[in-house]
Amino acid sequence: MNNTDIKRITPKNITDKEFFYGHKACAGCGGSLAVRLALKVLGERTFAVLPAGCMSAVGFIYPQMAFVNNAIISTFPGAASMASGISVGARALGLKDYKTVVFAGDGGTADIGIQALSGAIDRNEDIIYVCYDNEAYMNTGIQKSGLTPYGTKTTTTPAGKNIHGAQTFKKNLFEIMAAHEIAYAATASVGYPQDYIDKINKAKHTKGTSFIHVYATCPTGWGIPTEIAIQIAKEAVDSGLFYLAEYQNRNFKLNKNPKSFFPVKDYLLKQSRFKHLTDNDIKIIEQQRDEKWEYMRKHWN
């Protein structure tokens, strides 16, 4: 199906049905919003796989099960392989009009789950993989992951006198997935929900493996008031520290290319995980951002 043939889903025509509710997520949780919106697009005939992480922890608390559709907890490293088996099994049973989706955190994707995900893409399994990125292992106490930004204070990267938090930058996860020549990949943010819904809808109508990396705020781990969770997710994009893009047919496309950026310092210092950063730390972050954007604007559409 061509992208132009896909009926767009908007707040005016999105279903009133809820497929993920009554969960135990923290107030302002971006991950739970990402799951809720995705399932409203994908619908009831969806098999969901969740490895260990926040969404499996808050969604499967017997007897209060938060998923209306069929959902299962996988091993931590095996979400993509379990989804592969479910998808193939459903096809063998002759099921029609169904989708298989994974919802996994940044640690369960960029670190622990990346091998199974790579294999699923290599086989071009007909699954959708959604990584809700809250930039640390939040479910187990805020430890650094491969997607934790430079300078972040976590329990495993404390902010001390000499070392100011994490000393590595986020993995280029979106580009790692694109390097597999995946059928469809995209980045999104809960701060731009329509863009996220559009990309989930495109993944729904893509044959083969789709990957969506969605930026998902965590008020508990980031040290922000719940009422600004969506604002922070938007400012991450507006400051250029997270970008909205797509990859399909061997082409990269920027969905948002701002002429100027929201001040990085204003975005960072609203969060307690970055309160310790010095002006020099922020300068390093801005320099890395500018180098990344120079490359994207030169090489991507």
N, C-alpha and C positions, 0 to 999 in steps of 0.2 A: 504493500500500500504506500502511495506517495504521501509525503508530509502534508501536501495541500489537501488531501482527501480526508484527513483526520478531523473529526468534529471537535472544535475547541471546547474545553470545559472551563467555565467561569463561575463566579459566585452566583450568577443568575440561573444557571442550569445544573450546577453540581447537585448530586443526590442529597436528600435530607437524611438518608440512612447513615447510621454510624456503625462501623465495624471494629472500632477500638475505643472502648470507654470503660469507666469504672476502674481504671488502673491506679497504681500507687505511686506514680511519678511525682517528683517534687513540683511545686508550683512554678510555672514559667519554663518548664522543661521543653527545650527545642526538639529533642529526640522524639518525645511522645507526639508532638505536633507533626513532625515529619512522617511518622507512621500513620497517624490519623488521616492526613491529607492523601497520602499515597493509596491507602486502602479505599478511600472514597472514590478515587479515580479507577482503581483496578477492579473493585466490586467484590461481590460475595463469592464468585467462583475463582477464588485465589487461594493457593496453598502458601502459607507463610512459614519461613524457617528463621529461627533466631538462635544464635549461639549465646554463650554466657555473656552477660552484659546488662546494662540498665534496663533495656526494654524486655528482656526475658525475666529479669528480676521483678519488675513491676507489673508485668502482664500475666503471669502464671502463678498467682497466689491462691491456691485452692482454699475454699470453693469459689472464690471470686475471680473468674477467668475473664480477662478483658477483651479477648478476641472472639468475634462473632463467627468469622470464617475459620476454616481448618488451619491450625497453627501448631508448631512443634518446636521444642528446644533441641538444638543439636549440640555436638561436642564443640568446644571452643575453636579448634582449628578446622572443623569439618563442615561448616555451614554450606559452602558452595558445593561440596561433594554430595551432601544430603539433598540439597535442592536439585542437583543434577539427577539423582536417583528418583526423586518424586516426579520430576518432569517426564523422565523417560517411562516411568511406571504408569503415569496417567495416560500417556500416549499409547502405551501397550494395551491399556484397558479400553481404548477407544473413546476416551473423554474428549469433548469438544468445548471450545470457547472457555478455556481456563488459562490462568497464568500462575507461575511459581515465582515467589519473591523472597529474597533474603533481606532482613533488617539487622545490620551488625554495626557495632561501634567502631571507632577509629583504631583501637588496639586490636580488636577482633578481625579487622580488615587489613590494615597496613602492616601489622606485625604477625600475629598468631595465625590469621586466616589467609594470608596472601598466597601460600602455595596451592591450596585447594582452589582458590579463586582463579589463579593463573591457569590451572589445569582445566577448569570449566570453560574459560575463554578459549583456550587452545582447541577444545572439542566443539566450541560454538554451541554450547548447551542453550536451549531456549528458556532462559531464566532472566530475571531482573535482580540485580544486586544493588541494594541501597546502603551506603555507608553513612550513618548519622555521626558526624564528626563534632564531638564536644571537646576535642583536643587533649584528652588524657583518659586514663583508666578510671573513670568516675565511680563505677559500681563497687570497686574494691578499695577506694580511699584516696583517689586523686594521685595516681602515679603517672610518670611521663610515658607517653607512647611515641610512635614514629611520626605522629602528626601534631605533637606538642610544639608550639612556636618557640623561637629563640627568646630567652629571657623569662619564660614562664616559671613561676614558683609552684612546684608540686611537692609531694611528700618525698619523692626521690630526687628532686632537683631543688633543694632549698635555696633561698636567697641569703647568701652570707656576705661577709665583708669583701672577699676577694672574687667569688664567683656569684654572679647575679642570676640565679635560676638556670634554666636549660641552656646549654651551649651549642645546640644543634638547631637547624631549621627544619620546617615541615618537609617530609618526603613529597616529591612531585607525584602524588598518587594518581591523579588524573592522567598525567602523561605516561606513567608506567602502564596503566590500563590501555591507553591508546597505542602504545608500542606493541601490544599484542595484535594490532589491527582488528580490534573489537568491532562488533556490529554497530554499537552506539555507546557513547560515553558522554557524560555531562557533569558539570558542577552546578550547584544551586545553594540557596540560603533560605532559611525560614523567614528571613527579613524581606525576601521578595517571593511571597507565596505563589503569585500567578506564574512566575517564571518556573518555579519548582513543579507546579501542577502541569504546566505545558510539557515539561521534560518527562515526567512520569507517564503522561499520556502518549508521548512519542515512543517511550520505551515499551509501553503496552502494545503498540502496533508494530514493533520491530521484531523480525524473526531472527533468532539467535540471541547471543548474550548482550545484555545492556547493563551498564554500570552508572550509577548516579551518586556523586559525592556531595552530600548536603551539609552545609554548615549549620550546626545545631547548638544553640546556647545552653549553658548549664549554670543557672544562678548559684547553685550550691558550690560548685567547683571553681567558678570564676569570681565569686564574691561580688555579685551585683544584685540590686533589688529586682524582684520578680517582675515588676511593672515595666522595666526597661529591657526585658529580654529580647523582644523583637526589634527594638530600636538598636541594640548592640549588634544583632545579627545583620541589620541593614548597614550600620556604620562600618562593619568589617569589610563589606563590599565597597562602600563609598570611599573608604580610606585606601583602597587598593591592596589591602592585606589578604583579601580573598577575592577571587575573580569568578565571573559567570561565563562559562564557555561550553562548547559542544565539540565532539569529534564524531564524524561519520564519513564513510567513503574516502578515508585517508585524508580528510580535510579538517583543520581546526578552525573554529569560528568563535570570536569573542561576542558575547551577547550584550555586553555593556562595556563601553570604552569611554570613560569620563575624561573630559578635557582638563579637569582639576580634581584633586583628591580632598576628601574630608581630612582634617588634621589628625595624623597618626597619634600624636600625644594625647589629644582629647579622647580618642577611642580607647587607648590603652589605660590611661590613668583613672578611668571610671571603674576599673576592675581591680579588686584587691590582689589578684595574682600578678599584677604588673606594677603595683604601687612603689616597689623598690627600685624601679628602673631609673637610671641616670640619663641625663641629656645625651651622653655618649652612647649608651645602650640604644636609645631611641634613634639616634643617627645611624647606627649599624642596621637597625630594622628598616629604616627608610631607604638606605642605600641598597639593601637586598631587594626591597620592593621595586625600586626604580630600575634596577638591572633586569628584573623579571619582566616588567612591563615594556621595557625597551625591546627585549627579545620577542615578546608576544606581538607587539604592534608591528614589528618588522617581518615576522614569519607567519602569523596567523591572519586569516581574513577578517 
